[in-house]
């Protein structure tokens, strides 16, 4: 039985197709002005990869910031629940998830079945979210994808004294004017975002193996900074950016299983 | 005796030259990259306006964010101290002072003798500071000084969804793309600014009279919105430009401290 999960975030839309607990297709697109279209595009990529049509999907769960705009979804589930489910499915030992999204950040503690025990969420302040990286990358005139490799080349230790994105941008421009190396500045920025994320995670208590999810986890500089700020190993999940969509597909599988059970019962 | 006060802020620098409790010269400039250059230029301008030179100044006090980098002053006093002092000189009945600076926001309560009883400041978050208005004015392509007049013409002020400057800026751009009139967006910006200010002020409570100092005090939209939120009348500063309050306070301290007065 084929099920689907679709995670429409502020920056990217992600779709995952699963068949009996195996990923058979996935797609990631940048979110355009119309969330419906972004969801459709991501799902089409996943369908093409799996070589199936949308009719083959028994149940589809939507999640993420734009989840209510997905036209083909059957039900919706919160991002927190989906990230918890996805993470424990990807790496069974994970008990804490730190998810840095494009416009938010979450820390989630979960049990061995992927149920949410406690969580903390920030979407009020841009500091500690992916937007911090975007704003600074833009100010420095570098691509988001270049941040990770660049911060690996850092040699001098710098510390940003501002947490606020607006003030940090000014601070960074003055560091540039002082002739500081871009690589060193980029590493300091990753560390600033990591400090915020770790403070949030500590507020709910960090337990067991910790995983970092979300597209930002693909940034090696951010991953390293978070590991350093936590002072403990960080689990690398195979599909960090797809984590929410995977969780949504797992929730879809539960729902499809239930309705299949119900229809069997109805026929009996 | 001629004294001077110099307030080097993040956005603007201000200087005041006084003799026997009267202002002889004043100046406001946009701050330069180096605080000592800002201090030198603004002081020269204030002196020129008074028809005086640096050698005429008996004693001078520096304040503001860049106060430790002013080469010519005899001593420095905190911004809180100078704003309290200056506000009381401008409005003798004042007991609560709200000062919005270029990158901070302060609220202070004065006792009946003008001593500072308590104060609170935010310099961690750009929201609620002058920087918030600066970012929004830039996004809209309007002059910072126009924000007050623009919002007076608003018919349907927008509500900005978020307090964070970064998110609010995205909101402003979205409203602009949706064709919302600029006046309505500006009114929303001024309201958002007032909401943040009111939150800070409520932490220390208000005692009448209440007045607002700093450049943002010239923005009538923020003043009116803040009056609604706090359910009180703000005493308007009319004697002088509210933006030079800190520099006035610094000059008043200079007058007190000259000739080895209490330090």
Contacts between the chains, C-beta under 8 A, distances in Angstrom:
chain1	res1	chain2	res2	distance
A	103	B	167	7.6
A	124	B	162	6.8
A	124	B	163	6.6
A	124	B	164	6.2
A	125	B	125	7.3
A	125	B	164	5.0
A	126	B	164	5.2
A	126	B	165	7.8
A	126	B	166	3.6
A	126	B	167	6.2
A	131	B	166	6.0
A	135	B	166	6.7
A	162	B	124	7.9
A	163	B	124	6.5
A	164	B	124	6.2
A	164	B	125	5.0
A	164	B	126	5.1
A	164	B	165	7.6
A	165	B	126	7.9
A	165	B	164	7.9
A	165	B	165	7.5
A	165	B	166	5.1
A	166	B	126	3.6
A	166	B	131	5.9
A	166	B	135	6.5
A	166	B	165	4.8
A	166	B	166	6.7
A	167	B	103	6.7
A	167	B	126	5.7
A	167	B	131	7.5
A	177	B	33	7.9
